[in-house]
Amino acid sequence: MDLDNVKLSIVGLGYVGYPLFKLFSKQFDCIGIDNNIKVIQRFQENESEQGAFCNSLYTTDYVDIANCNIHIVTVPTPIDRFNNPDITMLKDVCVNLATSMKPGCIIIFESTVAPGTTDEICIPLLEQYSGLKINADFHVGYSPERVNVGDIHHNTANTSKIISASSDYALNVMYILYSAIIDAPIIKATSIKVAEAAKMYENVQRDVLIALANEYSNYCHSEGIDIKEVTACAATKWNFSNALPGLVGGHCIGVDPYYVIDRAQQNGLNLPLIRTAREVNEQSVIKSAYRFIHRVNNNLGNTKSLSLLVLGFSYKQDIGDIRNTKIAKFIELVTPEFSQVNCFDPLVDKQAAKQEYDIDVLTSLDELKPSYNVTIKMHNHTCFAALSVNSEQFYSLDQFL
């Protein structure tokens, strides 16, 4: 494929797709497609930002990307309320692409999936609904996303990229394509399944490390010592993996292990360590909430007559992303114990918070009460630095982790 003739589509314009769209649009003709019309309208209206792109278009219609010869799929792969993998959106994209893609194209998946998903689900769907044959009429690649939302140091352009493909031809095209926008090593995996498994391993490892930190913190609480000081001392050894206890939410670390667990069960494996790590991390918010309530009861008496302000609702610091945020569970647990609970986070979309969690998040200072009996800061959002809250007791989440 001559890269001078590349016409590229990005399917899914979220936290992964949109940064890719911005980078690729500076090099190639690029069309961004998303099923959310509000997302498309917001990008279309942002003319000043679009001015930085070469030839770009936003759409909700797969007909508009029929002439593209490379498609990059970046749709979410979440879990359902039972923690089961939900690849409905990915399957829908495969069907829609199959009805519009042209022979000779390359479809690259970046959505995080369990090993085997691309070969066993995506490719058969593409063949079934297009009537085309893999590696004869079209090619498939897999390159796991490595976006860390809110990280100003590690971005798409400077993060190493794993690539894999159904054919050597597609792998070579992918190498040249990603090299045009990424100033970091491009790593060729020997198979799509290896690349899928590598992405899972990255997040499973992090989940296990945080689970160890959370469990060791429980032990430190029983000894009356500070896990942060213990960790700082231990981290002076060169081979210590520095991880602190925390609430594991968001779109990756708190989700991807469930994909591995589900796939392993299909293979007759249990993966007890990974499963236990998930259980430990899911329990950490419950332990934190009860420790907090106990502390307030000891310091101020019965919480039932006290007002509480929770600062921060997103799943981590300095972002507005509320996917799988454990703060929602914390609020659910403490609300019955206080006379009033308000949550303040100016970074989040209050409508999304209400729709997803049925929680009224305050986003304006004008909505706050003049004073609260108790305040707990869940994140050190930069915007909280200048915030002055009149409160009898002030805590931070890390005191209870």
Beta strands, then each sheet from edge to edge (+ up, - down):
strand 1: 7-11
strand 2: 29-33
strand 3: 56-59
strand 4: 70-73
strand 5: 106-109
strand 6: 139-142
strand 7: 161-165
strand 8: 186-188
strand 9: 307-311
strand 10: 340-344
strand 11: 361-362
strand 12: 372-377
strand 13: 391-396
sheet 1: 3+ 2+ 1+ 4+ 5+ 6+ 7- 8-
sheet 2: 11+ 10+ 9+ 12+ 13+
end
